[in-house]
Amino acid sequence: MPKQKTNSAAKKRFKVKKSGLIKRTTQGRRHLLSHKSTATKRDMRKSAYVSKAQEKTIKQMVQG
């Protein structure tokens, strides 16, 4: 049986920590930043974690 390929796009966007949590970057930081407040943009620098509902799907994409 052939090996399952990992999803290259997911591999670049997510990191699986040893604890099993999946780390991701915050959304909304690419464009249209002029109308967003400085505090909002500062908060968007921080990374976040994927919700429990999405964890299984993303682990399959990242780990293959």
Secondary structure, 3 states (H helix, E strand, C coil): CCCCCCCHHHHHHCEECCCCCEEEECCCCCCCCCCCCHHHHHHCCCEEECCHHHHHHHHHHHHC
